[in-house]
Amino acid sequence: MKSQIHTAEAGDRQNFPNTSLPFGFNPEAEWLNGRLAMLGLIAALLLEWLTGQSAITWLTHL
């Protein structure tokens, strides 16, 4: 017996319930939080690559 598993693709947010809350845990807030976390990780990696120091070392010497 085969089971069908739906995998979410980029831009596929139709499986989330429609919520009109302006704040809190809703699909839009979680989507934005995830995107900002990815940008922060890329920025930290670029900082380490450009300076030759870890991000933590860079932050402790401000």
Secondary structure, DSSP 8 states (H G I E B T S, - for coil): ---------TT--TTS-----SSSS-HHHHHHHHHHHHHHHHHHHHHHHHHSS-HHHHHHT-
